[in-house]
Amino acid sequence: MSDGALSQSEIDALLGGMGGGSKPASSDSPKGNEGERKALEGCLASTVNELATNLSKFIGSTATVTGPSVAFFNRDSCIDQLPDSVTVIKADFIAGFPGEHIFIMAESTAKELAGMVNHEENIQMDDMALSVIGEVISTLVGSQITTLTAQTANKSIAPMSPEATNVPKAVAALPNGTFPVATYTVDLGKGTQNLWEVFGPTIASDIARALRKDKSTTASTSTRNTSKAGGTQQMAAQSTNVQPVQFPTLMPHITSQEQGNIGLIMDVFMEMTVELGRTRKVIKEILSMGEGTIIELDKLAGEPVDILVNHKLIAKGEVVVIDENFGVRVTEIVSPMERMSVT
């Protein structure tokens, strides 16, 4: 009679059900829309050179990116492709083509990339290293959005701020159902490695539909221009569907779990300082100061002032006057990469 404890075979079966055990992948490869696959693969292929250029800038040496090949997977078959420990970077689109959008790389790849960016060997995948990975992916996503905007005429595409985490592959957050995965081959100078880009089913369908529609419209316009002369331009102008530009809301995307954690410290006071500029003086110069002394700062007239929280630079802005009081209008949020470079 059972004493309530699970046997080893039962434990293995449970782990297999989570996608982290030895459960074999289904022999039936997930089927997706071939038109969607080709459209997505073609669009992503046009961004590869830009991805390689951006990676090269981050690591300070030549990086190469080839691919991608796009195929459809379900959760189990996708996990079978991954190494045991992975770095997952969630970069969902929140406007334009809203939906799940994830990058995945082996933990070893993430360590190599973060180490090269920080010029540090044997780097640990702590919060700072994960922030570096998120910043790299944010730049890659930005170049992809530029291409998508040009190819689909959708000017409202906006991503969430990428969130990087290290997890066992069995608990990686993947979309439900059948979804496309783009597999890139990346070489940072120490051998080739895979980078996976996962799209949720909805976002993949919407992007593919927009890509095919744009090509169809281009081909139709070209045919009309070839077959008709004179009044063709007027007809094309009349048939053009003009819509107002929709700009995404510039609000940071915060998960429910993060919202709960941040809520615990919402009433904590922090010192915010606006710094007009700095200078260094020897003690003799400081002691000689008096009323009317002019101190020259390291800022030029018209340059943005620095906004610091607890003496850490977080933003830049311009001085304004509100009801006879000074204020500062924020003009730029400093990226994590810039914060790390500030001494």
C-alpha positions as CSV (number, residue, x, y, z in Angstrom):
1,M,0.0,0.0,0.0
2,S,1.4,3.4,-0.9
3,D,2.7,5.6,1.9
4,G,1.9,8.8,0.0
5,A,5.4,9.3,-1.4
6,L,6.0,9.5,-5.1
7,S,8.1,6.8,-6.8
8,Q,11.0,7.8,-9.0
9,S,9.0,6.8,-12.1
10,E,6.1,9.0,-11.0
11,I,8.5,12.0,-10.4
12,D,10.0,11.4,-13.9
13,A,6.6,11.3,-15.4
14,L,5.6,14.6,-13.7
15,L,8.8,16.3,-14.9
16,G,8.3,15.0,-18.4
17,G,4.8,16.5,-18.4
18,M,6.4,19.9,-17.6
19,G,8.7,19.6,-20.6
20,G,11.8,19.3,-18.4
21,G,12.2,15.5,-18.2
22,S,12.9,12.7,-20.5
23,K,9.5,12.7,-22.2
24,P,10.1,12.2,-25.9
25,A,8.9,14.9,-28.3
26,S,5.8,14.1,-30.3
27,S,6.6,12.4,-33.6
28,D,4.1,14.7,-35.3
29,S,5.9,18.0,-36.1
30,P,3.5,21.0,-35.4
31,K,2.0,22.3,-38.6
32,G,1.7,26.0,-39.3
33,N,0.7,28.3,-42.1
34,E,3.4,28.1,-44.7
35,G,2.6,31.5,-46.1
36,E,3.0,33.0,-42.6
37,R,6.3,31.2,-42.1
38,K,7.8,32.4,-45.4
39,A,6.6,36.0,-44.9
40,L,8.1,36.1,-41.4
41,E,11.4,34.5,-42.4
42,G,11.8,36.9,-45.3
43,C,11.2,39.9,-43.1
44,L,13.6,38.7,-40.3
45,A,16.3,37.8,-42.9
46,S,16.4,41.5,-44.0
47,T,17.3,42.5,-40.5
48,V,20.3,40.1,-40.0
49,N,23.0,42.6,-41.2
50,E,21.7,45.2,-38.8
51,L,21.6,42.7,-35.9
52,A,25.3,41.8,-36.6
53,T,26.3,45.5,-36.7
54,N,24.6,46.3,-33.4
55,L,26.1,43.2,-31.7
56,S,29.5,44.3,-33.0
57,K,29.1,47.7,-31.5
58,F,28.2,46.2,-28.1
59,I,31.1,43.8,-27.9
60,G,33.7,46.0,-29.6
61,S,34.7,43.4,-32.2
62,T,33.2,41.7,-35.3
63,A,30.1,39.6,-34.7
64,T,28.4,37.6,-37.4
65,V,24.7,36.6,-37.6
66,T,23.3,34.1,-40.1
67,G,19.8,32.8,-40.8
68,P,17.2,32.8,-39.6
69,S,15.3,29.6,-40.3
70,V,11.7,29.8,-39.2
71,A,9.8,26.7,-38.1
72,F,6.6,26.0,-36.1
73,F,6.8,24.4,-32.7
74,N,4.7,23.6,-29.7
75,R,6.0,23.9,-26.1
76,D,7.4,20.4,-25.8
77,S,9.1,20.4,-29.2
78,C,10.6,23.9,-28.6
79,I,12.0,22.9,-25.2
80,D,13.6,19.9,-26.8
81,Q,15.8,22.3,-28.9
82,L,17.0,24.2,-25.9
83,P,20.0,23.6,-23.6
84,D,19.2,22.8,-19.9
85,S,19.8,26.4,-18.6
86,V,18.7,29.4,-20.7
87,T,18.4,33.1,-20.5
88,V,14.9,34.2,-21.5
89,I,14.4,37.8,-22.6
90,K,10.7,38.8,-22.7
91,A,10.2,41.6,-25.2
92,D,6.5,41.6,-26.0
93,F,5.0,44.0,-28.4
94,I,2.4,46.2,-26.7
95,A,1.2,48.2,-29.7
96,G,1.1,47.9,-33.4
97,F,1.2,44.0,-33.4
98,P,0.5,43.3,-29.7
99,G,1.5,39.8,-28.6
100,E,4.2,37.6,-27.1
101,H,7.7,38.1,-28.3
102,I,10.7,36.3,-26.6
103,F,14.4,35.8,-27.2
104,I,16.1,32.8,-25.8
105,M,19.9,32.0,-25.6
106,A,21.9,29.5,-23.7
107,E,23.1,30.8,-20.3
108,S,26.7,30.3,-21.6
109,T,26.0,32.6,-24.5
110,A,24.5,35.2,-22.2
111,K,27.6,35.1,-20.0
112,E,29.9,35.4,-23.0
113,L,27.9,38.4,-24.4
114,A,27.6,40.2,-21.0
115,G,31.3,39.6,-20.3
116,M,32.3,41.0,-23.7
117,V,30.1,44.1,-23.2
118,N,31.4,44.7,-19.7
119,H,35.0,43.7,-20.6
120,E,34.9,41.2,-17.7
121,E,35.9,37.6,-17.6
122,N,34.1,34.9,-15.6
123,I,31.1,37.2,-15.2
124,Q,28.2,36.1,-13.0
125,M,24.7,36.3,-14.3
126,D,23.5,38.8,-11.6
127,D,21.0,41.6,-12.0
128,M,23.6,43.8,-13.7
129,A,24.6,41.2,-16.3
130,L,20.9,40.5,-17.0
131,S,20.4,44.3,-17.4
132,V,23.1,44.3,-20.0
133,I,21.5,41.4,-21.9
134,G,18.2,43.3,-21.8
135,E,19.8,46.4,-23.2
136,V,21.4,44.4,-26.1
137,I,18.1,42.8,-27.0
138,S,16.3,46.2,-26.7
139,T,18.6,47.5,-29.4
140,L,18.1,44.5,-31.6
141,V,14.3,44.8,-31.3
142,G,14.6,48.5,-32.2
143,S,16.2,47.7,-35.5
144,Q,13.6,45.0,-36.2
145,I,10.8,47.5,-35.5
146,T,12.3,49.9,-38.0
147,T,12.3,47.2,-40.7
148,L,8.7,46.1,-39.8
149,T,7.5,49.7,-39.9
150,A,9.0,50.1,-43.4
151,Q,7.6,46.9,-44.7
152,T,4.1,47.0,-43.2
153,A,3.5,50.8,-42.9
154,N,2.4,50.2,-39.3
155,K,3.9,53.2,-37.5
156,S,2.5,52.3,-34.0
157,I,4.7,49.3,-33.2
158,A,6.1,49.5,-29.7
159,P,7.8,46.9,-27.5
160,M,7.8,46.5,-23.7
161,S,11.2,47.1,-22.0
162,P,13.0,43.7,-22.3
163,E,13.2,41.6,-19.1
164,A,15.9,39.0,-18.9
165,T,15.9,36.1,-16.5
166,N,17.9,32.9,-16.1
167,V,15.8,29.8,-15.7
168,P,15.9,26.0,-16.4
169,K,14.4,25.3,-19.8
170,A,11.5,23.4,-18.2
171,V,10.0,26.6,-16.7
172,A,10.7,28.9,-19.7
173,A,7.6,31.0,-20.4
174,L,6.5,30.0,-23.9
175,P,3.3,30.7,-25.9
176,N,0.5,28.2,-25.9
177,G,-0.4,26.2,-29.0
178,T,1.6,26.2,-32.2
179,F,4.0,29.2,-32.7
180,P,6.9,30.1,-35.0
181,V,10.5,30.2,-33.8
182,A,13.3,31.9,-35.7
183,T,16.7,30.3,-35.2
184,Y,19.8,32.5,-35.8
185,T,23.4,31.4,-35.7
186,V,25.5,33.9,-33.9
187,D,29.3,34.1,-33.7
188,L,30.8,36.5,-31.2
189,G,34.3,35.4,-32.0
190,K,34.5,32.3,-29.9
191,G,32.4,29.9,-31.9
192,T,28.9,29.7,-33.2
193,Q,25.9,29.6,-31.0
194,N,22.1,29.7,-31.4
195,L,19.8,32.5,-30.7
196,W,16.1,31.8,-30.7
197,E,13.3,34.3,-31.4
198,V,9.8,33.2,-30.4
199,F,6.6,34.8,-31.6
200,G,3.2,34.2,-30.2
201,P,0.6,32.8,-32.6
202,T,-1.4,36.1,-32.7
203,I,1.5,38.4,-33.3
204,A,3.0,36.1,-36.0
205,S,-0.3,36.0,-37.9
206,D,-0.8,39.7,-37.7
207,I,2.7,40.5,-38.9
208,A,2.6,37.9,-41.8
209,R,-0.8,39.2,-42.9
210,A,0.5,42.8,-42.9
211,L,3.6,41.8,-44.9
212,R,1.5,39.9,-47.5
213,K,-1.0,42.7,-47.7
214,D,1.7,45.3,-48.4
215,K,3.3,43.2,-51.1
216,S,-0.2,42.6,-52.7
217,T,-0.9,46.4,-52.6
218,T,2.5,47.1,-54.2
219,A,2.0,44.5,-57.0
220,S,-1.5,45.9,-57.7
221,T,-0.3,49.4,-57.9
222,S,2.5,48.4,-60.2
223,T,0.1,46.6,-62.6
224,R,-2.2,49.6,-62.8
225,N,0.7,51.9,-63.5
226,T,1.8,49.7,-66.3
227,S,-1.6,49.2,-68.0
228,K,-2.9,52.7,-67.7
229,A,-1.4,56.1,-68.5
230,G,-2.8,59.6,-67.9
231,G,-5.6,59.1,-65.4
232,T,-3.9,56.3,-63.4
233,Q,-2.2,58.6,-60.9
234,Q,-5.5,60.3,-60.1
235,M,-7.2,56.9,-59.5
236,A,-4.4,55.8,-57.3
237,A,-4.7,58.9,-55.2
238,Q,-8.4,58.5,-54.8
239,S,-8.1,54.9,-53.7
240,T,-5.4,55.6,-51.1
241,N,-6.7,54.9,-47.6
242,V,-5.2,57.7,-45.5
243,Q,-5.4,57.2,-41.7
244,P,-4.1,59.4,-38.9
245,V,-0.9,58.3,-37.2
246,Q,-1.5,56.5,-33.9
247,F,1.3,56.9,-31.4
248,P,1.7,54.3,-28.6
249,T,1.3,55.3,-25.0
250,L,4.8,55.9,-23.6
251,M,4.2,54.1,-20.4
252,P,6.6,51.4,-19.0
253,H,5.2,47.9,-19.0
254,I,5.1,46.4,-15.5
255,T,4.0,42.8,-14.8
256,S,1.6,42.1,-12.0
257,Q,4.3,40.4,-10.0
258,E,6.6,43.4,-10.3
259,Q,3.7,45.7,-9.5
260,G,3.2,43.8,-6.2
261,N,6.9,44.0,-5.3
262,I,7.2,47.7,-6.2
263,G,4.1,48.4,-4.1
264,L,6.0,47.5,-1.0
265,I,8.3,50.5,-1.3
266,M,6.1,53.1,-3.0
267,D,6.1,55.3,0.1
268,V,9.9,55.3,0.6
269,F,11.5,58.7,0.2
270,M,14.5,59.2,-2.1
271,E,16.6,62.2,-2.6
272,M,16.3,63.7,-6.1
273,T,18.9,66.3,-7.1
274,V,19.2,68.4,-10.3
275,E,22.8,69.2,-11.0
276,L,23.6,72.2,-13.2
277,G,27.3,71.2,-13.5
278,R,30.5,70.4,-11.6
279,T,34.0,71.6,-11.3
280,R,37.2,70.8,-9.3
281,K,39.1,73.3,-7.3
282,V,42.2,73.2,-5.1
283,I,41.8,74.2,-1.5
284,K,43.6,77.5,-2.1
285,E,41.0,78.5,-4.7
286,I,38.1,77.5,-2.5
287,L,39.5,79.5,0.5
288,S,39.9,82.6,-1.7
289,M,36.2,82.6,-2.7
290,G,34.1,85.5,-1.6
291,E,30.9,87.3,-2.6
292,G,30.7,87.9,-6.3
293,T,33.1,85.1,-7.2
294,I,32.2,83.4,-10.5
295,I,32.7,79.6,-10.6
296,E,33.0,78.1,-14.1
297,L,31.2,74.7,-14.4
298,D,31.9,71.9,-16.8
299,K,28.6,72.5,-18.7
300,L,28.1,74.6,-21.8
301,A,25.2,77.1,-21.9
302,G,22.1,75.3,-23.2
303,E,23.3,71.8,-22.3
304,P,20.8,69.6,-20.4
305,V,21.1,69.4,-16.7
306,D,21.6,66.1,-14.9
307,I,18.8,64.5,-12.7
308,L,20.1,62.3,-10.0
309,V,18.3,60.0,-7.5
310,N,20.4,59.1,-4.5
311,H,23.4,60.5,-6.4
312,K,22.9,58.2,-9.3
313,L,22.3,59.7,-12.8
314,I,18.8,58.6,-14.1
315,A,17.8,61.3,-16.5
316,K,18.6,64.6,-18.2
317,G,16.4,67.7,-18.6
318,E,16.0,71.4,-19.2
319,V,15.4,74.1,-16.7
320,V,11.9,75.8,-16.8
321,V,10.2,78.4,-14.7
322,I,6.8,77.6,-13.3
323,D,4.9,80.4,-11.4
324,E,8.3,82.0,-10.5
325,N,9.7,78.7,-9.3
326,F,12.4,76.7,-11.0
327,G,11.5,73.3,-12.4
328,V,13.0,70.7,-14.7
329,R,11.4,69.2,-17.8
330,V,12.7,65.6,-18.3
331,T,14.0,65.3,-21.9
332,E,15.9,62.0,-21.7
333,I,15.9,58.8,-19.6
334,V,19.4,57.5,-19.2
335,S,19.8,53.8,-20.3
336,P,21.3,51.1,-18.0
337,M,24.4,51.0,-20.2
338,E,25.0,54.8,-19.8
339,R,24.4,54.5,-16.0
340,M,27.1,51.8,-15.8
341,S,29.6,54.0,-17.6
342,V,29.1,57.0,-15.3
343,T,31.7,57.1,-12.6
